[in-house]
Amino acid sequence: MFVITADQIDSRNDHDRARAMIARLVDQSPTAFSLPPDQTAGDEIQLLISAARPTLDAILTLHRSGHWSIGLGVGTVRTPLPTSTRHATGGAFIAARDAVLRAKRTEAHFALEVEPESAHRDETASGIEALLTMLLLLRQRRTVQGWEAGDLFESGLAQTDIAASLGITTGAVSQRLKTAQYRVEQAARPALVRLLKQLDSGPLDTPTTETDATA
């Protein structure tokens, strides 16, 4: 399972952005979450997701806003699940907590941790973190014009239609997309999804034992 813990950057000098971001994430992927996203600890968001693609989409959306340090944890989650994300537990939640603390010290404000299992998983996680960090930094350097053209491109519009919408030439559209490295990103996303799936290929949950239930 995938757990994302996102901590709002400089929240003491900013308004609370958690509710608006949760609404945006739910609108973007209404069926992606195993439990409803929660606002925890005042300025944090916590997400529990079972699939790799919406996990990547959520990370990209959070990062694009520029207001979040993002920790991705991969590992087990105790079942049966509670009614809210904030009450869920398991190795993935611990990993996400460790990741978000480390993310605050990174240039991309992102880090990935796995529940300790094997050296192989740790090596895979390090590689995925490096690749995803490169993608996030690429997007971080994108101009407003690059985002404008890219968003229309991702919506499925042809370059001629993008040009008409923006009032520029098709050559200018092509140049904006090239500078923004949109095709590089489009090629990278499926590869990252496959790697995240591979990372999450171990046991998905840890059933609650009788001892746990009576503790």
Secondary structure by P-SEA (a helix, b strand, c coil): cbbbbbbbccccccccaaaaaaaaaaaacccccccccccccccbbbbbbccaaaaaaaaaaaaaacccbbbbbbbbbcccccccccccccaaaaaaaaaaaaaaaccccbbbbcccccaaaaaaaaaaaaaaaaaaaaaaaccaaaaaaaaaaaacccaaaaaaaacccaaaaaaaaaaaaaaaaaaaaaaaaaaaaaaaccccccccccccccc
